[in-house]
């Protein structure tokens, strides 16, 4: 008989090893990827450039209010969600599921370090991997109520101390894990009133947080105000998307964001290459780019990635880097082409959908 652990029933609903994808998560992930790229275009293009003193460019205020550090909280939350979903699935199919997750985090760390040292110093993957090793993996031995309590503590403490966004990552990871273990993520497609009410509450809280941010710029409270405003605005974005997914615009949202979200790792890393290439063509200082220029560059990159992702996913079940990451996670080569994967499942072969 298998030893009972915090991921076994009846504490949380077990996810089938052949669980269907949760479309809402792909939509939210794709949306967050778009915002992250808009925020990162200038920092990526600025690599190797000398710092210059200049007046604020038109549109920068809106970037600070609605874009900068408003989307990484969403990505961080989803990382915790994906971690727990995979561990639920691995518990059904692997003798040592936590060893599998350890391998997954170490591979992510390697990818992040390569990205950091070869392309862009602003990489977040290595940080995610380290926090996952230090916080997420040990939390799997804790009951879900303890994970939820730690999530709350690790979200409040950085805001009080003023650590800024990176200080929120452990708490967001644990919040995503707790939401999964309490079954919220499994029922996320059914909610309408809850996200609507929560979104309104977060929006009311975001108004004074944004005022605090704008009035503490450059002061000692800026990091804390910026992180708090980013956290609240990110929550508003997620709640708005969940509500919209319960309306007739759902097919349009899925068509736009699901291909990007399903290949988020591939698109996040290739965006750096594309932005660096575009910046070389444009030349000049990226600090001098107007807000419209940033949006046009981000739009061009996302258009290429959307087309590439859509065409790729028609034939293959996941992106190339996602497939390699899964291979390293499970230590066996999974099928990549969609027809081979379907044939494997029909004949009782392993389904590596996680």
Secondary structure, DSSP 8 states (H G I E B T S, - for coil): -----TTSTTSS----TT----HHHHHHHHHHHHHHHHHHHHHHHTTT---------TTHHHIIIIITTTSHHHHHHHHHHHHHHHHHHHHHH-TTHHHHHHHHHHHHHHHHHHHHHHT-TT--HHHHHHHIIIIIHHHTTS-HHHHHHHHHHHHHHHHHHT--GGGGHHHHHHHHHHHHHTTTGGGGGG-SHHHHHHHHHHHHHHHHHHHHHHHSTTSTTHHHHHHHHHHHHHHHHHHHHHHHTTSTTHHHHHHHHHHHHHTHHHHHHHHHHHHHHHHHHH-S-GGG--HHHHHHHHHHHHHHHHHHHHHHHHHBSS-HHHHHHHHHHHTS----BHHHHHHHHHTT------
